[in-house]
Amino acid sequence: MSLKIVSGDFIWRPAGRAFAAIVIGLMSMFAGTAARAAWPERTITIIVHFAPGGANDLLGRLIAYELSPILGQSVIVVNRPGANGNIGVDAAAHASPDGYTLLVASGSALVNPSLRKVPYDLVKDFEPVAYLGASPNVILTNSKSGIESIGDLIAKAKQQPGKLNFGTPGVGSTPHMAMELLMASADIKLVHVPFSGLGPAVTAMMQGTTDITAVTVAGVMGHINAGSVRALLQTGKEPWPELPNVPTIEKAGIKDAASETVQIVLAPAGTPESILARLEKEIVAIMKRPDVSDRMLKAGFRTAPEGRDYLRARLKSELALWRKVAERAGLAEK
């Protein structure tokens, strides 16, 4: 590169490939900066770590549908079920942190690390985006079981330790862990019968194969409203508007055993701050809309949107809770 001074001005004259390389490098840098500033420029993918049909999937699709016109880009849902949700969570953890991959995760993602080794760290491998809300778990029985209330269940369980059983959607599901917490707090012992999902667990209870079943309320409101099952208890801290006659776990006299199945939004660690802030703002605003909250409540999910700071603290408290329950129940992998 040569430099010539003409009338006090500096004139640069290119001298071969070195100069060209510098120019190309500068152009690439500015182009990269512009691309980041223009986010989003292409389709955003929301990973849902369960199969279609549940509350986790419903929320993912709701957010995708509402975000798309706001951001001016397509937002799609990709279901990555398997290993109690671990496959989808792992895929999101190792996605590029560029704002084009999000994870809508349920409470199982917070339970799994307490039960077994997982290929991700929810705190280190993710950035919090938004807390969406939670659903309580509900304990159900059929009309022929002879169990009329939660008090009746506890009394029978104490009279016949280990004789009554309960079904759940699977080992390590939040309903299963809620039952472990309930048994420890009420000092009773029931036999766990895990199934391959909510549907089989409810069917077994209705047929009398199991005495009771524990599932998320979102999946059984139709059965409850139809009167085909009896709801004994819901595990949330607050009364459930759609189940005014079903007691909370604390109202039933069982202390320190409340639990819920939370739903959250995470992004891969390293996602730019500006993108996280935009996503937090838009998703929280969507979930606060009355039409959205009413729609979700009818589906069995109470919206309670909060931002990143709340979610960060909630992650830590939930992880600590389920670790304690898993260890006390002897479920933690050695």
Protein Blocks (a to p, Z undefined) as FASTA:
>chain_A
ZZddeehiacdddebjklmmmmmmmmmmmmmmmmmmmpcfbdcddddfbdehiamlmmmm
mmmmmmmmmnopacdddddeeehhlmmmmmmmmmccehpaccdddfklmmmmmmmccfbd
fklmpccfbdfbdcdddddddfklopabfklmmmmmmmmghkaccddfbehiaklmmmmm
mmmmnopaddddddfbjklmmmmmmnomambdcddfklmmmmmmnopaccfbdcbfbdcf
klmmbccfklnopahiaccddddddddehiafklmmmmmmmmmmmmmpmklmmmmmmnop
acddddfklmmmmmmmmmmmmmmmmmmnopacZZ
